[in-house]
Amino acid sequence: MFTGIIEELGEVVAIRQEGGGALLSVRGPVVTSDAKHGDSIAVNGVCLTVVEVAGDVFTVDVIKESLERSSLGALAEGSAVNLERAVRADQRLGGHIVQGHVDGTAVLLSRDPGESWDDLRFSLSPALSRYVAEKGSIAIDGISLTVTTVDHESFGVSLIPTTLKLTTMAERQVGDMVNIEVDVIAKYVERLVVRQ
C-alpha cells in the first residue's frame, strides 16, 4: 500500500524489453536507501517489485499487463518518474489509500496556470467516471490529489506549488498520458451493492 505522497523524482536509466514485458532500471537515492529484493516501489503510481539494487539504482520487472494498462510503456531513458516506497504500518497516511494497481490512463486536456496553483483537466473514461467524485481522492501518476470538478468525460485537479516542485506534474503538457487509480473504497462499495 502507498499514500500517494511522492518521496522523490527518479530517472529512468535503462529499459530492456523481455518477451512481452520489460526490465526497468531507475535511479532513486531516497527509495534505494533501504531497498532490497522483493520490496515494492511505486513508479508513476504502478506498484512494482524490486529484483535488484545496485547503488542508487533499482531494477524492476514490468509485466505485459502493466505495460498495456499504464503509461510505463512510453518511458524512455532519461524520463523523470514519481517514486514512493510502500508505506510501513507505523507511518502516517498522509495522502489516501493507494494500491499501485493502476485502473487505466487519462490524457491531460488543459492546463491553466495560476499565481499560486495550476488547474489541470484530464479525460475520464466512462468505465471509471462512476468512481470519481468531487472532493474525492484520485491518484495521478501515483500522486494523491483531490478532485475539484468532475463530469462524465473529464475531471479537474488543482496543484499547489509543492506538488509542482516535487513531482512530474510540472512537466506535463496538454496531450500527455498519465496513470489513473481511482479510490479503492468506491470500487468495493460498488461491488458490495451490486452483489446484493
N, C-alpha and C positions, 0 to 999 in steps of 0.2 A: 504494500500500500504506500501511496505517496500523498503529499499535501498540496502539490501544485505551487509550492514556493521554490523557485529555481535557485539552486546553490551556486551555479557558475555557468558562464558561456564556455562551451568546449569547442574544439576544432577537429573536424574530420581529417585524419592524416592518411588513411588508406581505406579503399573498398575493393574487396576481391570477390567476384562472382563465383559461387559454388553451387552447381546444379541449378535448382530454381531459386535458391536463396543467396545469401552473401555473408562474408565476414567483414565487419565494420570495426575499424580502429579509430579511437577518439582520444585526443589529448585533453585531460582534465585534472589538473593538480589537486583540486579540492576533493573531488569524488574518488580519486585513486589513493588518497592519503591513508585510507584504511580498507580499501577494496581487496577482495580475494576471489578466487574462483568460486562460482556459484552465487555470488551476490547479485542483487537486482539494481539496475540503474535505469532510470527513465531518460531516453534520448528523444527530445522533441515530443515528450508525452508517451512514448512507446516503452513499455516495460521490457527490458532485455536482460539476459543473463550473462554475466562476465565469464569468459572462458580463459582469459589470460590478462595478466597485468605486468607491464614492463615499464618501470619508472613511473612517469606521469601519463602513460598511455594504457588504455584498457581496450580489449577486443571482445566483441560480442557476435554471436550467431544471429542472423536475421532470416527467419523462415519466409517462404513464399507468401503465406497468408499475411504476414506483417508488411511485406513489400507492396502487396496489392491493396491492402486496406488503409495504408498510411501514405505519407509523403516521403518516407525514407528512401524509396527508390529513386527519388530525384536528387539526392545528396551527391556531392562531388568532393574530391579532395579540396580542403580549404574552407568548406562550408562551416558556418557557425551553427552550433546546436545548443539547445537548452538542456541542462543536466541536473538531475536530482537523484540522490540516493534514496532507497526505501526508508521509510520512517521507522524509528525504533519505538517500542511501546511506551518508553518513558519520556518521549518528546511531546511538545505541544503540537496540536493540529492547527497550524497557522492558516491554512487555506481551507480546503474541503477534502472530502474523501475522494481521492483519485486512484484508480486501479492501474492505470497504464495500459488499459485494454481499449485502444482507440476504436471508436464506433464508425468513423469514416473521416472524410476530408471536407473542407469547405474552401471557398475562394474569397479572397479579400475584394469586396465590391467597391468600397470607398474609404477614404481616409481624410478626416477633417482635423487638421492641426489646430489646437487652441493655445492660449497663453500658458495654461498650467497642465493641460492634458490633451490627449488626442482621442477623437471619437472615430471608431472603426466599425464598418458594417460588413458582415460576412454572409455568403449564401448559406441556405439551410435546406437540406434535403427533406422532402415530405416524410420520409421514414423516421427522421429524427425530430421533426418540429414539435411533436406532441410531448417530448421530454424537456423542452426548453421553455422556461417561464421567466417573465420579467422579474428582476431582483433575485433570480435563482443563480445557482453556480453552474459554470461550464469550464472545461479545461481546453485551452487552445495552445497547441504545441507544448502541452504539459504545464501551462501557466494557469493557476486558479484565478478566474475572473468572474465578475458579476455581470449578468445580462442586464443591459439598460433598456432595451426595446426588443420586441420580437413580433414577427408576423409569420405567415405560413411559408414564406420563401427566404427570409433573412432574419438576422438578429444583430444587435449592436452591443458594443462594449466601450468603456472609456478607460484609457490607460494613463495612470499617474506617471510623473517623471521617473520615479524609482523603477517601475516596470519597464519603461522605455530604455533606461540606462542599463539594466541588468539582464535583459532578455533579448531574443532575436526580433522582437516586435518593432524595434526602432528601424530595422532594415526592411520590413515587409512593405511591398508595393502592391498597388491595385493589380489584380490578376494572379497574385501568388497563392499557392495552395498551402493550407495548414491542416494539422491533425485536430480532430474534434473528439472529445469524450464528454458525453452528457452525464448528468447526475445519476449515479447508480441507484440511489434511493427511488427515483422516479421509475426506473425500469422494474425494480422489484415490486413496487406498489401496483404498477400496471399488471404484472404477472399474477399477483395475488388476486386482483379484482377479476381478471379475465378467467381464471380457473374456477371461480365460484359460480 
